Each structure stands twice: as C-alpha cells, then as structure tokens.
C-alpha cells in the first residue's frame, strides 16, 4: 500500500500531468512519446547485452542530428550515441488515389538509439538531449538482463480499454492505471500471504495491450500516458516503460480488432478515446515496439494462412463504405517499419509477430495466435447452438521455427506466450482455441508454462498433457482430449505432470465474467468465477454457475449440453478462475523453484456483500470473500484529465502456487556408449541408455548429443533427431516413471578425418519436469584397425 500523503500529492497534480501528456502539440515540434526502453533485436544471450531507447515527435521531417543519447554505469554517463529516425503514420501519402480521413493523425517521427556492448546484470543510466526534452535532458535508468537462476517476472494482459461508464455523461473508466501502478511498486506492497517481493526484472504482456484496432491513436490515448506517466499513482499509472523491459505478444486488437484482417485506411468515426483508426496509422505495434527479430518472415498480418497456403489479402483499405486496393501504401507502411534495432536493418513487421529471447535461466517464446494464421476462422455459432469450430493446421513455417527455437535452447525453464488460449474455461472465448494445434509439440519440446490472455480474467489449469485428438473438435464421446494431473496443488505436490496454462487477461479491460453488468461485466449470463454458486442463463438455457460451468477433459462444458447432452460431465481441467477483480502475476524464479503470486487491484475496507451474494467480488486464496475494489478512476474524454478523487487500499492474494524441477541425478541413470575405435569414413552408432528410476514421469524429455566436428549425423531410427550446430537433439516425449529407453544415433566419420583423431561425445537428458542429467564423456579413436569395444567413460 502506497503512503496516503504521497497519493494525495500525486493526485493534486494529476490534472496537469495527464493534460500535458495528452494535449495536442502547441508548438511546431513536440515530443509526443517520451523516451522509453525496448529490448530491440536481441534474443538469445550473446557476449554482451543491449537496450534500445525510443521516443516519438510530431515532426514530419525528422532531424536525428538534433538529438543524442548519453549512457553509462554512473550518472556521469561516459558514452553517447546518435539516434536513427523514420517517419511513421504517413503511408497513405504513397498512393494519391486513397482518401485521407479528416481525423488522420498525420506523419510522426520515431527515434531510436541502440545502446550496445552493455554488461549483463548491470544498472545503466541514460539521458536523451534535444528539442522538446526537459531542460538538462530526459534522464532515467534500466538494468540489463540477468544470466543467473534468480529473477522476477510480472505478467498481465488485456489492458488499455477505457469503457464508458453508464450514468456518468460519457465518463471513461481507467482500470489499467492502478494495475500499472501496482506492478511498478510491487516491491513496496504489503499483501497478506506474500513475502516482500523484489523489484521486477521484466514484464510480459499476453496481448491486447491497446484497443480497439491497434492504431496510433490507441497508443496516444490509452497506452503511453499510463505506461510512461511522470506521475506514479492508481489514477495515472507509472513511469514503467522508461526503466523496466516490457515484452508484448500480438493479440487480435493489437493488429486490427478481430485478428482476421486490418483496415489500413480509417474508420468512419475516429477521434480521441474511440480506439478507431484515425487514418494511415494502423498496425502501430510494429513501429512503436522494438522486440527481437528472430521469427520467421511472411507470417505477418498481411497474410491469411490455410495450412501451408498463404494469401496476401488481409490488409484492407476501406473508408465510409468504399473499398480501395493499394499495394503502394502497403509497401510504404512496411518500409516505415525498417530500422536497425541491434542486428542490422530489418523491416520489423517481417519478423516481430513471433520471437524469442533469454532471461535468467528461462527461454521465452512469443507467438502470434490470431485467426489470419488459421484461414480467418473466427467465432461462429453460439456454443449452445452448434458443435465446436474446427481449424486448419498450424502453418509448418511456424511449427518448424518454433520446434527449432525450443530445441536450440538449453535454458531449464521454457515459457510460451500467445493471446488466444488453447485451454480456457471462459465461455466468452471458448471458440477461439485454434492454438490447441500446438499443444502437443509445446509439451514434447520442453515447455513448462503457457501464458494467454483474450479472456479478461485469471485462470489456471491443472497440468495438462495433450492427447492425440486434442486439436479435433471437442466431443463428450470417445477418449479424452487431454489428461490432467489433479495431484498437483502447488503446495504439497509441486512437480507438475504436464504443462500449466495460465490466462493472464485481468490487466484492465472489462471482465468476461457474466455476473456483473457493464462496465466491469460484459452482460448477464453464467457466472464462472470459482466462488459463484446457483444458476445462470445463457441463450435462454439455464446452467450451473461456478466450477460446474468449466471445461472437462473432453474439452466440453455444460453450456454445450444443448448440442452435447453429456457436455461438461468429465473431470474439469481448470482449478482457479478469478474474474471479478483486475489482477496481475508476480513470478519469482530461484534455482529450481518457481513461485507465482496473483495479486488483485486495490480494495476498499468495506464490502457490498449480502446474505444472498456473500462474495460479490470473489474470494482470496483461502476462500475468504474479498472486499470491493476501490472506486473506478474516471477520465474526461475531451481532456484526458482524471475527474475522480484519489483512492487506495490493500490488495488481496488470489492465487499462489509453486513449481519445482527436482534434481534426479541419483535416480535418472544416463549412459552413453560408442565403439572405442572406427576406421576413417565408417558409420557407427552412439547408444544412449536412459533409465528413469525416479517416481516422476518426465514430460518433454529430450536427449541432446554434443558431438565432435569429426562426425556427421546419418539418421536416428525414429526420425526425431534435429541437428543444431554440433548438437543433435532427439525428442523422446514423455518418459514415464520406472521406464527405460534406448536411443540409437547413427553417425559417420566425416571425410578427411585421419587415423589418430579423437571423436569426443557426451549427452544430456533434459525435460520440462526435472533438472538435466548428463552422461559421462566418451571418446572414439579413428584407426585403421577398428575395434568393436563399447566405451562409456573417458578411461
């Protein structure tokens, strides 16, 4: 809880602060987005780290020589770099045949400077000097990436929409500012059941961080004023992005409302706080963010994929009922995303929808899950009226990249983030489950946890293992689509037998729980919060509220019972569902242990509970009803000023669980064998014996062979071997407790190897379940005589 005196002070100047951030430019040149940090084109760990400092001005003709960025490990700085610049929001000018809407934002200039050759785990200070910056420059600091096994992650999503509050003369509710403020100050919070938390190292966003169409106006109105606020309060947000790295995945609203296509021209009605496209300012995600560019090309929002067939038809031009075609404007927009953010000049839109990076002991993968990758299949009939939709296969260009990316990482923790959840019990988005197509190979290639959004709430599944029919349309007949580990409770049993799927969509948009009317609810219906009881109504049908409404292992729910009479009758895949409060996750990783705390928005000291509704805002971790949230922050849409009084209060702990990766060196026996000697040019076999003598079944099990440059892969019997440099990764999938397996890797001595050469090899068995276990190093000598003697040591 933040001190009251400080809260009152920040509110006293909030009117002025918000107005200064949102007011139209009063001079010929102004800084429209204050400096903020971005990771840039920087994925796996390298010899050195980097950071990008970015900002925007309202210039139509930028002048990079007018600005400089100083940086260093002290406030004396010591190094300086000149920024790059490019014009954005001006691609309509490439085609005179296109109309220019009267609300068009017009060209802006985006500046970015790469601060390179930085030491890891080090605090750096930076200052941006130039026109429109404060006197003495804009100064802040950041911390470079940690490479150790102790770090802190924040996770949230689906924030940034300011809904109209009924009965308030078009006042807007800003829910996200309080979440941003809490995240920024998480080290100062006092939450029952939560130890003192460290400062956050990085933050993850599960998509839909702006609304409604991902246009520049949405960043101007909703996002930058809150995430880069000079004032730090529940009403204004915090200076978050100027000091903490924030990684964002593309949700449907980030790239154009539905994620099926994007109108590159403009809406009939735009203007402030509408979330609409002002004209020529679509897809601002690829201009305002600078993320790793290691994803595959040609899977950007221009393309509709049907399996492996792609069509460049998803960028549209429409205004007031008239449609246009403009290859020139599309080319101009893509060219406007061209920048060097660390590894050479690239068009960011070509690669930024899918990317990966390392932090601490974890590998993170961010994936586009939008319908344009699945033949534009979207929603469909109500779940009470028709069977589930089916989707085409996941494009192989993405599948192959994803598998190669996961297999290339030796980080013990692997996290994946995409927007539309594969396994959500929320009825609001239960048909947007196209990413079930990736569930099996996420599991087999070592992923521990998946974070999603789209549902505007918090959900946690039991550990899930995908069965063969997981991507088919759900049916209550036949085998279950998934298997679950109901013994995992995150308290006494902390080793999950499967992948944990977490919906982190409670960052500040209206929730999709049906118990509350607007603005917090999306309409009356089934109340899916885990504290709910009684009966709800959906499409005139009566269904049970609460846990009884959730998905079962056949991926059906009781809401589907008009179509599937036995729908929802099996074991439930969900174990936590918190929809009545906004919240975020704070995740601590230390050694082989991960702890997640789900922390609510601030609460009042009072409750609106009644005997008939004892938990109107849900329950805490211990099942106790929580108090009401603090009053909604109200914003005047004509000025952007906060018009409600300041409020504060304590947060509640909504969920907590622990995941442990056990050390099985004494129980998982791994032995590597090979001939003691082979003749030049010969083929021979590495044989890896793996005996899982532990009580844990190992998911995502892989054998990684590190081979000498003197040998080359011929084949592996099951065809699952992938070569990455001198490493050969063999995916084994699930290795049950008490089971042994035998892996044969056929190799050949490369031409040119001479007698006397030593071919060294080793192998490690890794999994999503446990820490890796390494086999002894072995040697094979190249000789003319040859030998059939197997060796498993270095004697």
N, C-alpha and C positions, 0 to 999 in steps of 0.2 A: 504494500500500500504506500503510495507516494504522499509525503507530508502535505497537510492541508494548506499551510501558508504558501507553499510553492505553487499548489494547484490554483489558488485564488489569484496569485500574481500572474501566472501564465494566462489565465482567462481574461484578466484585465487588459491584456494587450492582444488578445486573440483576434478581435475585430480588425485591428490594424494589420496584424500579421497575415491573416487569411486574405484580406483585401490586397495587400501588396503582392502576394503570391499569384492571385488570380486576375488582378486588374489588367485591362488592355494596356499595351505599351503606350506610354505617354511621350516618348522621345523617339528620335529616328532609329535608335538602336537600343535594345534592352536584352538582358539575359532572361529568356523565358523559362528555362530549366536550369536551376543552379547546379554546380558541379556535384557529381555522384560517381561512385566507383563501380566497375564491372570487371569480371574475370578475363574477358577477352578470349582470344583463340588460344586456349591454354588448358588442355585436357589431362592426360597422364602426367605424373611427376617427371620433371626433367632436371638437369643440373641446377637450374635457377628458376625462380618464380617471377611473376609479373603482375601488374594491375593496370587497368585502363581507367583514366579519369575522363569523364564525358560531361558535356553541357550543351545547351542549345541557346541560340539567339534568334531574334526576329529578322535578321539580315537576309536580304535576297541575294546579295553578293558578299560572301564571307571574306574575311581578311585574316588568315591564320597567323601572319606576322605580327598582328596586334596583341596576341596572347602568348603567354608562356606558363609552363608548369614547373615549379621547383619541387624537389622532393629529397628526402634523406632520412636517416635513422634518428636525427635530432631536429629540433626546431631551427637549427642553422641551415638545414637542407643540404646544400653542397652539390646537388646535381640539378640540371634543368633540361627540359625537352620542349620542342615546339610542337603544337598540335597539328593534326590533319583536320580537314574540314570538307564538307559536302553539303549540297543543297537538297533538302527533302521537301515533301508535300507539293511538288511542282510538276509531277509527271504529266498532268493534263495539258501542259503547255507544249508537249511533244506532238500533239495532234490538234490542229486548228478546227477540225470538224466536230470536236467534242464541246458540249456546253460547259460553262464554268458556273456552278451554282453560286447564288449571291452570298451564301454563308461560307464559301470556300476559305480555308484558313490562310491560303497563300504560302509562298515559299518561306522556309526557315533554314537556318544553318546549324547543322550538327557538328560539334567539335569533339575530337577525342585525341588523347595522348597516351601512348603506351609507356608505362614506367617499367623498364626491363632490367634484367640481371639483378633481381632482388634476392636477398637471402630468405630462406624459409623460416617460419615461426619467429618473425621479427616485426616490430611495430615501425611503421614509416609515417612520416608527416609530409603533407603536400600543401602547396599553395598555388592557386590559379590567379594570375595577374592579367589585367586587360580591361577594356571598356565594359562598363556595366557591372563589374565586380566591386565588392565593398572596398572602401579605402584601406590600403595596406594588403589587399588581396583576399581571396576566399580560402580559408585555411581549415583543414581537418586532418584526420589520420585514419589509418587502417592497419590491420595485422595480416601478414602473408600466411599462406597455408601451413598447417602443421603436418608433419610427416610421422608423428608418433601414434600411439594407441590410446590417447585420451583427448577427447574433443566433444564439443557441444553443438547440437543441430536444432534449429527451430523449423517447424513445418506448419503451414496453413495454406488455404486456398479459397477461391470463390469470393473474394472480397471486392470492394470497389464500386458497388452499385448503390446510388443514393435514391431509395424509393420515396415517392410522395407519401406523406403521412396523412391518412384520412382525417378530415375535420380541422386541418391546420392551414388552410389557404395556400396550398401548394408548398408548404414547408417540406424540406427533404430530410430524411434521416440518414445520418452518417454513422454507421455501425463499425466501419473498419478502423477509424482513428483510434478507438480505445484498444483494439487488438494490436495495432502497430505500436502504440504507446507501451502496452504491457510487454510485448516481445522485446522492445528496446531496453526496458528496465527490468528484465526478468531476474537479474542478479540482485535486485533490491526488493523483490516481492517476498511477502510472508504468507504462505499458503499452508493451511493445516495439512499435515501428511507429506509435505515436501521439504527436503533439506535445503539449505542455502545453495542456490544454483550459481554456476559460473556465468560470466559474460558469454553471450553466444558467439560462436566462431563463424557460423554461416547460417543462412536460412534457405529453405526450399519452398517453392510455391507449386501447388498442384493444379494450376491453370485457372482461367477466367479471372485474371487479376485486374481486368478492366471490362467495362460494359458500355454499349451493347455490341458494337461492331468492331472493337479494337482499333478505332480510328484515333488520329492525333488529338482530336477534341476530348476523347475519354482520358487520355494521359494528362491533358491540360486541366481538366475539371476534377477528375476523381483521384488520379494516382500520384502524380508528382507533388501536389500540395500536401498530401498526407504522409507519403513515404520520405519526403525530404523537407519536412517542416522545420523552420527555425525554432518553433515553439514545441515543447515536449509536454503533451497533456492528453487526457482522454478525449478532448474535444478537437484537437488539431492534428494528432499523430506524433511524429518524432523525426529527428534528423537521421533516420535509419540508414538509408542507402548511401550516405556520404562516408560511412565508416564500416558497414557490415556487408560482406558479399551476399547477394541475393540471386539465387538461381531459379528460373521460371520455366515451366513447361507450357506449350501452346494448348490452351483449351479452345473450345468452339468459339467463345466470344473474343478470344484474342486474335482470331483470324477471320472473323466475319459472321457473327451471330450463330448459325447452325453448325458451322464446320463443314458444310457441303460445298458452298461457294462463297465468294465475296464480291460485293458490289464496289468496284474501284472508283465509281463516279461520285455519287452523293445521294442522300436521302431527300425526299420532298421537304421534310421538316427537320432541320438540324438545330443549331443553337446550343447554348450552354446547358449542361447537365442533361441533355437528351440522350447522350450516348450514341447518337447517329453520326454517319459520315458527313462531314462538313463539305466535302468536295475535294478530291485529289489528295486525301490524307489517310487512305486505307492502309491496313497492314503495318501500322507504326511499330509493331513488335520487332520487325527486322531492321528498323532504323534506330530505335531508342535503346535497344539492348545489345550487348557485345558478349556473346557466350562462345564456348568452344565450337569450332567449325570442323569437327571431325566426323560429322554424319554424312550419309550418302547423298549424292546430288539427285535432282529430278524427282523428288518426292515432296516438293513444296506445294503451297495452296493453289497453284495454277493447275495441278494435275488431279484428275479423277482416275483412281485405280480400280480395275476389276480383276482381281488376281494379279497376274503379271502384265496385263494390258493397261497402258496408261493413255489418257487423252488430255491434252492441254486446254480444257474447256471451263475451268472453274473460276477464272477471273472474268467477271461480267462488268458491263458498263450500262447502267440504266438510270434515267432521271425523269420523273414525272410521267411515267408510263411509256417512255420511248427508250428503246434499246439501241446500243451502238456496238460496233466492233472496232478495236483499236490495238493492233499489235504494236504500234509505235509507242503508245502510252504504257503498255505492259513492259516493253523493253526499257523504257525510260525509268519506270518505277524500279525494276530490278537493278538497273545501273546505279540508281541512287543509294542502294544498299552496299555498294562497293567500298570497302575500306580495309586497311591493314590493321588488325587488332592483335598482332603479335607474331604471325607466321606467314606474312606476305599478304598482298591484296587479294581479297575474295569478295564475291557477292554474298552477303550474309544470308540472304533468302535461299541460296542454293544448298545450304548445309545446316542451318540453325534450328530446324524443326526437330531434329534428332541429334543428340550429342551426349558426350560422357566426360567425366573428369574424376580425379582422385582427390580425396581429402582425408588426412589422418590415416587410419587403417581401413578406409572404406573406398569402394568404387561406386560411383553414381551414374546411372543411365537415365536420360530424359527422352521420352518417346512421344511423337505425335500419334494420337489415337482417334483423330477426327474422321467423320464419315467419308470425306473425299478419298480416303485410302481404302474404303470398302464399298465402292460403286455407289456412293452417295445414299446408301440405305439409312433412313432416319425415322425413328419413332414408329409410326404405323398405327393400326387399330389399338384400342384400349385393351389392356390385359384381361379385362372381363369379357371381351368380345371375340377374340381370335387367338390362335396359337402364336407363340413367340416368333419373331422375325429370325431369318437366317441370313448369314453374311458370307460374302466370298472370302477366299483365303487371304491371309496376310501376305502382302507383296514379298516375293522372295528376296528382292534387293534389300528390304529392311530386315527380313529374317536372317539373311546371311550376314549382314553387317552386325546385327545385334549379337548373334552367336559368336562371331569372331571377336567382337568387342569384349564380351563377358569372358571368353576363353583366354583373351590376352592379358587379363588382369589377375595378379596373384594376391590382391588385397583380400584379407579374410572376411570382410563384410561387403556384401553387394546389395545395393538398394536401387530400385527402379521406380520412376515417377512417370505416370501418364494421367490424363484428365478423366476420361470416361471409365468408371470402374468395371472390372471384369466380374467382380462378385460383390454386389451391393444389395442389401435387403430393402432399399428405399423404393417404393412404388413409383416415385416421380421419374426415375431414370432407369427402371429395370430393363427397358428395351434397348438401352444404349450399351450393350455388353459385348460389342464386337471384339474387344481385346481378350476374350476367352480363348481366341485363336493362338495367343502367345503364351498362355499359362503353362503348358507342358514344357516348352523349352526354356522358359524362365526358371522353372523348378529344376530341370535337368542340368542347367548350366550354372547353378550355384547361387541363385538369388535368395536372400534372406527375407526381405520385406519389400512390399509394393505400396506406394502412396498414391492415392487417387483423390479426385475432387468430384465436381459435377453435382453430386448430392450435397445440399447445403447443410451438412451436419457432420457429426463424427460417428464412425462405425469401425468396429474391429471384428474380424472373423476369427474363428478357431484356425489353427494351422491347417492349410488346405493342400491336398495332393490331387492334381488333375488326373482324371481317368480318361480312357480312350475317347469317350463320347462327350467330352467337356464342351467342345465347340459346336455340337449339334443343338438344334432347338430343344429346350427342356421338355421333359415328359415324365409323368409320375410312374410310368411303367418302364420295365427294363432295369438295367443296372444303374446305380447312382452315377451322376456325372462327376462327382468329386468325393474324396474320402477326407475325413476330418479327424483331428487329434483332440478329443474332448478332455483328455487328461491334462493338457497344458492349461495352467491357470496363471502363469506368470508370477507366481508367489512361491508355492511349494514345488511345483513342476515347471522348470524354466527352460527346458530344452525342447523346442517345438519340433514335431514330426510333420513338417510341411512348411509352406510359405505363408507368412502373415500378410493379409491385405487390410490396409488401413485407409478409410475415407477421411481425409482432412479437408472438408469443404465448409467449415464453420467460421471462415475468416471475416465475414461481414456482409454477405448478401442475405436476403430473406430466407429463412429456412424452409425446407420442403416437408416438414412435419405437418400433418393435417389438422392438428388440434387447435391451433390458434389462427384467427383471421388475420388479414393484412394489417400492419405492414410486416410483422415478423413471420406470419404464416402465409402459405400460398393458396389458402382456401380450405374449407372444412372437408374432412374426409377421415381416412383411417389415421389414428394417432399411433405412430410407430416407435416413439420413444420407449425405452425399456422400462420406464416407470408407469406406463399407461396401462389402464385396465378398462373393462367394459367393451362396448360395441361401437364401431364406426360405420359410416356409409360411404360407399364408392360406387358411382354409377347406379344408384338406387338399390344396390345389393348391400346387405348387412354382413360385416366381417368383424372378427375379434381385433381389438386394439393390442398394442404392445408386442411382446415376443412371439405371440401366436401368429402375427402377420408376416413374419420374416421368411426368407428363402430357406428351403431344405436342401439336402444333398442331391436331390434330383434337379435343383435349381428352379423349383416351382414354389409358389406361395399360395396361401389360402385365397388370395384375391384372384387367382387364376381358376378357382374351382368352378365358375360357370362354364369354362372350357374344359378343364381337367377336374372332374369331381373329387379326385384324391389329391389335388394340388396342395402342397404345404404340409402334408401329413408325416413327412420324414423328419429325421434329426435336423435341427437348424444349424446353418453354417455361421451365423452371427452370434457373438457373445456380448457385445456392447453396442448401444445405439443411443446417442445423445444428440437430440435435435432441438431442444428448447432454448439453448443458450449458445452464443458465439464462443468459440474457444480456439486454442492452438496447442501444438505439442512442443514440449521441450525434451529432447533426447540426449542422454549422456552415454557416451561410449568410453569405457575404460577397460583396457586389456581385453578379456574375452567375455565381457558383460555389457549389455545394453539395457538401459532403463528409460522408459517413456513415461512422461507425466503429461496428462491432458488437463490444461488449466483454463478455467472459464473466464469470461468477461467479468468486470467488477459488479458486485452485488450490493443491494441495499441491506440495512439491518432489519428489514421487515419483509413480510410475505403476504401475498394475496390469497393464500390457501384457504379453502373451505372444507367442511366435512365431506362434501361430495367430490371435491377436487383437491386432495391433500398435497399434491406435488405439481402445481401449475407450471413450474419451470424445471421439472425433472428432479433427479436425485444425484447426490455426490457418490464418490467411490464406495462408500459404506452403506449406500441405500437410503441415506437420510435426505428428506426434501430440502432443497436449497431455497434461499430467499430470492426475491425478484431481482432482476438486473437493475442497474442504475437507470434513470430516465434517458430516453433516446436523445442523442445530440441532434439538434435541429439546425438546418442551414437555410439561409435565404437564397433561392436560386438566381436572383437577379444580381446579387453582390458577392455571393460566396461566403458571406460572414456567418459565423455562429451566432444564433439568436436565442439559445437556451442557456440557462445558468450552468456553471461547472458542477460536476458530480464526481464522486469517487467512492470506493468501497473495496472490501476484500474479495479475492477470487476464491473459487472452490476447486477442489481436485475432483475431476470427473472420471478419470481412469488412471491406473498405474500398472505397469507390468514390466517384468524383467525377462530378457532373453540371454541365455548363457550358451557359449560354444565350448564344450568340455575338451580337456586335454586327454586324448586317448592313446598316448604313446605306449602305454603298457598293455593296452587291450586290442589295439588295431595293429596287427602284425603285417609288415610290408617287406617283401624280399624280392630283389631284382637278380636275375640270372642271365648269363650270356656265355658263349664259348670263350675259353681262355685265349684262343688264337684262331685266326682265319687267314686264308690266302688273299692276296690282292684281288679286288674285283668281285669277291664272293658275296653271296647273300647269306644272312644269318638272322637269328631271331632273338630279340630281347623278351624274356618271360618274367612277368611281374605277378607274384603270388600275393593276394590280399585276403587276409583272414580277419573278419570283423568279430572279434571275441567280446565286444562290448555289449551292453544292454540297450544301446541306441541304434535304431535304424538310421542310416546315413543317406540323406537326400542330396541331390545334386552332386553325386560323387564323380570325381574325375581323377584319372592318373595322368600326371604331367611328367614326361620323359625329357630330361636335358641331355642332349646327345653331342658328341664331338662333331666338329665340322667335317670329319673324315667319313661320315656315313650319311646316307640319304634314305628317306622313307620309301619303302616299296608298297606296302599296304598293311592294313590291320584286318583281321578276319571279319569283324562286324561293320567295317566301313566307317567307323565313328571317329577316326583319327583326323585331326586337323593340325597342320604344321604352321607354327608361328615362329619365324626365325629358326633357331636351333632347338626349339621346344616342340614336342609332339604332345598334343592334348587329346586324350581318349576319354570320351564321355561315357560313363557307366550307368548314370541314372541313380536309382535307389538301390542301396546295398543294405539289406535287412540285417537286423541283429542276429548274430550267430551264423552268418552265411560267409562262405569263402568264394573267391572267384579267381580266375587265372587269365591274365591278359597277355596275348602274343602280339608283338610288334615286329613285323618283318622289314629288315633294312638291308642295304647293300653298301659295301665299301666303295667309296667314290673313285672314279678313275684318277690315276696319278698318285694314289696312296702307295707308299713304299714299304718294303719289309722293315720291320722295326718300329713303325709308327704305333703309337698307343691311342686306342679309341676309348676314351673315358665316357661314362654314362652314370646318371643317377635318376631317381624318380621320386616323386612326392604324390601322396594321395590326399586330395583336398575335398571338402564337401561344404554344403551350406550349414550342416549340423554341428560339426566339430572343427577344432583346430587341425591344421595339416600335419601329416606324419610322413617323414622322409625315410627312404630306403638307403642302405649303405651304397657308397660309390663303388663301381666296379670298373675293371679295365680289360680290354681285349687287345691283344697284340697282333699286328699284321705280320704274318710269317709265311714262308713258302711251305713249311711243313704242315701247319694247321694243327688243331687239337680239338677233340670233342669234349674236353673237360669244361663243365659249367663252373662259374665262379659267382659268389655273392658277396665278396668283400674285396679289399684292396691289398691282400697279402702279396 
